[in-house]
Amino acid sequence: MVRTLRAELGTSRGTVKRVADQLGYGAESVRTWVKQADIDDGQAPGVSTGESERLKVLEQENRELRRTNEILRRAASFFAAELDRPSKR
């Protein structure tokens, strides 16, 4: 779709709208896709699709590690308290 739009670029005004209508998508969606394709191709500054996916994976991993650390911290606190209690023998 982006290739079709780029092939049409420069022919006249309203290119994005015309291509969007031909493909059955909204003009703003197509405009956003073209902008992201420019970023992915290195033609515009911004976060590429690959980097965005990598960040999502790393953020999920970070959340899981924080949750695991909290569980381990609570378990250590629980067992430390159990060791400090006098035994009932």
C-alpha positions as CSV (number, residue, x, y, z in Angstrom):
1,M,0.0,0.0,0.0
2,V,2.8,2.4,0.9
3,R,4.5,1.5,-2.4
4,T,1.3,2.4,-4.3
5,L,1.1,5.7,-2.5
6,R,4.8,6.5,-3.2
7,A,4.4,5.7,-6.8
8,E,1.5,8.2,-7.0
9,L,3.3,10.9,-5.0
10,G,3.9,14.2,-6.8
11,T,1.3,13.7,-9.4
12,S,-1.3,16.0,-7.8
13,R,-2.7,17.2,-4.5
14,G,-4.8,14.8,-2.5
15,T,-2.7,11.7,-3.3
16,V,-3.2,10.1,0.2
17,K,-7.0,10.6,0.1
18,R,-7.2,9.1,-3.5
19,V,-5.0,6.1,-2.6
20,A,-6.9,5.5,0.7
21,D,-10.2,5.6,-1.2
22,Q,-8.9,3.1,-3.8
23,L,-7.8,0.7,-1.1
24,G,-10.8,1.2,1.2
25,Y,-8.9,2.7,4.2
26,G,-9.2,6.1,6.0
27,A,-6.9,8.9,4.8
28,E,-5.5,9.4,8.3
29,S,-4.7,5.7,8.7
30,V,-2.8,5.7,5.3
31,R,-1.0,8.9,6.2
32,T,0.1,7.4,9.5
33,W,1.3,4.2,7.7
34,V,3.3,6.2,5.3
35,K,4.9,8.2,8.1
36,Q,5.8,5.0,9.9
37,A,7.2,3.5,6.7
38,D,9.4,6.6,6.3
39,I,10.7,6.2,9.8
40,D,11.3,2.4,9.2
41,D,13.2,3.2,6.0
42,G,15.4,5.8,7.8
43,Q,14.0,8.7,5.8
44,A,12.4,10.4,8.9
45,P,13.4,10.6,12.6
46,G,11.4,8.5,15.1
47,V,11.1,5.1,16.7
48,S,11.0,2.3,14.1
49,T,8.5,-0.6,14.2
50,G,11.3,-3.0,15.2
51,E,12.5,-0.8,18.0
52,S,8.9,-0.3,19.3
53,E,8.4,-4.1,19.4
54,R,11.7,-4.6,21.2
55,L,10.7,-1.9,23.8
56,K,7.4,-3.7,24.4
57,V,9.1,-7.0,25.0
58,L,11.7,-5.4,27.3
59,E,9.0,-3.6,29.3
60,Q,7.0,-6.8,29.7
61,E,10.1,-8.6,30.9
62,N,10.8,-5.8,33.3
63,R,7.3,-6.0,34.8
64,E,7.7,-9.8,35.2
65,L,11.1,-9.4,36.9
66,R,9.7,-6.7,39.3
67,R,6.8,-9.0,40.2
68,T,9.1,-11.9,40.8
69,N,11.4,-9.8,43.0
70,E,8.4,-8.6,45.0
71,I,7.3,-12.2,45.6
72,L,10.8,-13.3,46.6
73,R,11.1,-10.3,48.9
74,R,7.8,-11.2,50.7
75,A,8.8,-14.9,50.9
76,A,12.2,-14.0,52.4
77,S,10.5,-11.7,54.9
78,F,7.9,-14.5,55.8
79,F,10.6,-17.1,56.3
80,A,12.8,-14.7,58.3
81,A,9.9,-14.1,60.6
82,E,9.3,-17.8,61.0
83,L,12.9,-18.4,62.0
84,D,12.8,-15.6,64.6
85,R,9.7,-17.2,66.4
86,P,10.5,-19.3,69.4
87,S,9.7,-23.0,68.7
88,K,6.8,-24.7,70.5
89,R,8.7,-27.8,71.7
